[in-house]
Amino acid sequence: MANQLLGSTVNELVSIDLIDFNVNTPNDFYSFLEYLNVTDYVVICDGDRIHKFVDFLNSNYPIRFHSLNNNLELKTGHSTTLLKKNLQVLFPNKLDSYANFKKDTSPIKNELHLMLTGHYPLNIKNNLIKHLYVEKKELLSCIDNSILKNCAINAIIFYDKSDMNISSNLFLIMVNFQKEKEKIESMNLIHMDKEEILEGIKSFQDSGKVLNHQITNGIIDYSTIMNIERNNRLFYFEEGIYRDYGRKNRITTNFDEDFYVLVNFISYMKNNMITPAMAIYPMVINISALLEKKQMYMVTPFNTFFSKSFLQKHKNFNLIGLVIDDQYYLYNISINRNYKINKVFLLLLEYYLKNNMDSMELQKYIPDKHKSIKKYFYEFIERIS
């Protein structure tokens, strides 16, 4: 922070929390700095993309941003002799030792899956744009500043119909969609109509049965087909901006439309409130594909199996039950690990996930050893958590 660096020593610098560039936008970043009454912000980094980001910030916000390389040479932004002099006092040597900035390590395959299916984690806020798809490079210039201000700073632009990597003044991460075709094909993403998806969700919710005849990792435009009220991606085609890769839900033909006008347009479209079963169904399909199973059973808080009841509201959970070829497993999602269990533990897991361990129904299943088995179960859960 330049207003803290000037006339200060390293030991006197005030420590502040950093903004997560994966889930915050330039608008969020500016609001954060404005709240702290920052007048100048210094970025010391050798990355080309961060210099583009500083240019964007200087063009759109009143705070003065300065971008220097690790030799403290100004790359972009504002320059003052006093600023450079104080920085040289604070950092007398080259900054290679300070430049341990983390690179974005999110696998592109995962980002492609999110962009093509539209199924984003619920902890990503609505209307935070994580991915842009651009049909051809000429449309890059059509991305309005208001859109960029509401993209995650580490958002990705997938540009299509180009065999070459292209340079751009945009600060977002650029990925050549054409060069990722092999990854896309390996996911075996498929098109499905709404009725077929609803049939699969009903089968899962009513009995835990998961049918995945094509062993697909996901359904293209799942969120749009199901009219889920989520907006984390935009598609730029020649004839306008769309909500979906399949070009069936056009938002506007005007590329200059303000972001919040787009959000209003989307709000007028027929959207459904997402149910828990609808929210986790893509994960259910994905797990069955990873196990290469066309048919299996799962136990979650949101479907019936032993118990005919299930939770109607979403809750966070890390454990699910799997029934594969008459074998029973407990799967810990957070650490990606399976544990072979018996049928009684699967039964207990279901009631545990549904917050119903003291129910009379469960006691009827295991009347003689209810307390002792519960004790062993809780010890097991604690050990693997």
Residue pairs with C-beta under 8 A, 6 or more apart in sequence:
1 13
1 14
1 16
1 38
1 40
1 41
1 42
2 39
2 40
2 41
2 42
2 64
2 66
2 83
3 38
3 39
3 40
4 13
4 14
5 13
5 42
5 83
5 86
5 87
5 90
6 82
6 83
6 86
7 86
8 86
8 90
9 90
10 90
16 36
19 28
19 29
19 32
19 153
21 152
21 153
21 154
22 104
22 106
22 152
22 153
22 154
23 124
23 125
23 128
23 152
24 32
24 152
24 153
25 128
25 129
25 149
25 150
25 151
25 152
25 153
26 53
26 56
26 57
26 60
26 61
26 148
26 149
26 151
26 153
27 149
27 150
29 57
29 153
30 57
30 61
30 63
33 41
33 63
34 63
38 63
39 63
39 64
40 63
40 64
40 65
40 66
40 78
40 83
41 57
41 63
41 64
41 65
41 66
42 65
42 66
42 67
42 68
42 83
42 87
43 50
43 54
43 65
43 66
43 67
43 68
44 68
44 69
44 70
44 72
44 87
44 91
44 95
44 98
44 99
45 51
45 67
45 68
45 69
45 70
45 99
45 101
46 69
46 70
46 99
47 101
49 171
49 173
50 67
50 171
51 67
51 75
51 76
52 169
52 170
52 171
53 153
53 171
54 65
54 66
54 67
54 75
54 76
54 77
55 67
55 76
55 77
55 169
55 171
56 148
56 171
57 63
57 65
58 64
58 65
58 76
58 77
58 78
60 145
60 149
64 77
64 78
65 77
65 78
66 74
66 77
66 78
66 79
66 83
67 74
67 75
67 76
67 77
68 74
68 75
68 87
69 75
70 94
70 95
70 96
70 98
70 99
71 94
71 95
72 84
72 87
72 88
72 91
72 95
74 84
91 98
104 154
104 173
108 175
108 180
108 183
109 183
109 186
109 187
111 131
111 156
111 175
112 158
112 180
112 183
112 184
112 187
113 187
113 189
113 217
113 218
114 120
114 130
114 131
114 232
114 233
115 130
115 131
115 133
115 156
115 158
115 233
115 245
116 184
116 189
116 218
116 220
116 221
116 245
117 189
117 218
117 219
117 220
117 221
117 222
117 223
117 282
118 221
118 222
118 223
118 224
118 228
118 230
118 232
118 233
118 244
119 218
119 222
119 223
119 282
120 130
120 223
120 230
120 232
122 279
122 314
124 130
124 232
126 229
126 230
126 231
126 232
127 150
127 231
127 232
127 263
128 150
128 151
128 152
128 232
129 147
129 150
129 151
129 152
129 155
129 231
129 232
129 233
129 234
130 151
130 152
130 155
130 156
130 232
130 233
131 155
131 156
131 157
131 158
131 232
131 233
131 234
132 143
132 147
132 151
132 155
132 156
132 157
132 158
132 172
132 233
132 234
132 235
132 236
133 157
133 158
133 160
133 177
133 233
133 234
133 235
133 236
133 245
134 140
134 143
134 157
134 158
134 159
134 160
134 236
135 160
135 161
135 235
135 236
135 237
135 238
136 159
136 160
136 161
136 162
136 238
137 159
137 161
137 162
137 166
139 236
139 237
139 238
139 255
140 157
140 159
140 166
140 168
140 170
142 236
142 255
143 157
143 170
143 236
143 255
144 255
144 256
144 257
144 258
144 259
146 258
146 259
146 260
147 234
147 259
147 262
148 170
148 171
148 172
149 259
150 259
151 172
153 171
154 172
154 173
155 172
155 173
156 172
156 173
156 174
156 175
157 168
157 170
157 172
157 173
157 174
157 175
158 175
158 176
158 177
158 180
159 166
159 174
159 175
159 176
159 177
160 177
160 178
161 178
162 176
162 178
163 178
163 179
164 176
165 174
165 176
165 179
166 174
166 176
168 174
187 216
187 217
187 218
188 214
188 215
188 216
188 217
188 289
189 216
189 217
189 218
189 219
189 220
190 214
190 216
190 218
190 219
190 220
191 219
191 220
191 221
191 246
192 219
192 225
193 225
194 225
194 226
197 219
197 222
197 225
197 226
197 281
200 210
200 211
200 281
200 285
201 277
201 278
201 281
203 209
203 210
203 211
204 210
204 277
204 281
204 284
204 298
204 303
205 277
205 302
205 303
205 304
205 310
206 303
206 304
207 297
207 303
207 304
207 305
208 297
208 298
208 299
208 300
208 303
208 304
208 305
208 323
209 295
209 296
209 297
210 284
210 285
210 287
210 288
210 293
210 295
210 296
210 297
210 298
211 294
211 295
212 285
212 288
212 289
212 293
212 294
212 295
213 294
215 288
215 289
215 292
215 293
215 294
216 285
216 289
217 285
217 286
217 289
217 290
218 282
218 285
218 286
219 225
219 282
219 285
220 245
220 246
221 244
221 245
221 246
221 248
222 228
222 282
223 230
224 243
224 244
224 246
224 248
224 249
226 272
226 274
226 278
227 269
227 270
227 271
227 272
228 271
228 272
228 274
228 278
229 271
229 272
229 273
229 274
230 274
231 243
231 263
231 266
233 243
234 241
234 242
234 243
234 251
234 262
235 241
235 242
235 243
235 244
235 245
235 247
236 242
236 255
237 247
239 250
239 253
240 250
240 251
240 252
240 253
240 254
240 255
241 250
241 251
241 252
241 255
241 257
241 262
242 248
242 249
242 250
242 251
243 249
243 250
243 251
243 266
243 269
249 269
251 257
251 262
251 265
251 266
252 261
252 262
252 265
257 265
272 278
275 312
276 301
276 302
276 311
276 312
276 313
276 314
276 315
277 302
277 303
279 314
280 300
280 302
284 298
284 300
287 298
287 320
287 322
287 331
288 294
288 296
291 322
291 324
293 324
296 322
296 323
296 324
297 305
297 322
297 323
298 320
298 321
298 322
298 323
299 305
299 320
299 321
299 322
299 323
299 346
299 349
299 350
299 353
300 317
300 320
300 321
300 353
301 310
301 311
301 315
301 317
301 353
301 354
302 310
302 311
303 310
304 310
305 321
305 350
306 346
306 347
306 350
306 351
306 365
307 350
307 351
307 354
307 356
307 361
309 354
309 356
310 354
311 354
311 355
317 333
317 353
318 332
318 333
318 334
318 385
319 330
319 331
319 332
319 333
319 349
319 352
319 353
319 381
320 330
320 331
320 333
320 353
321 328
321 329
321 330
321 331
321 341
321 346
321 349
321 350
322 328
322 329
322 330
322 331
322 338
323 329
323 346
327 340
328 340
328 341
328 342
328 343
328 345
328 346
329 338
329 339
329 340
329 341
330 338
330 339
330 341
330 345
330 346
330 349
330 384
331 337
331 338
331 339
332 338
332 339
332 384
332 385
337 384
339 384
341 349
344 366
344 373
345 377
345 380
347 362
347 365
347 366
348 357
348 362
348 373
348 374
348 377
349 377
351 357
351 359
351 361
351 362
352 377
352 381
356 362
357 374
362 370
363 370
366 373
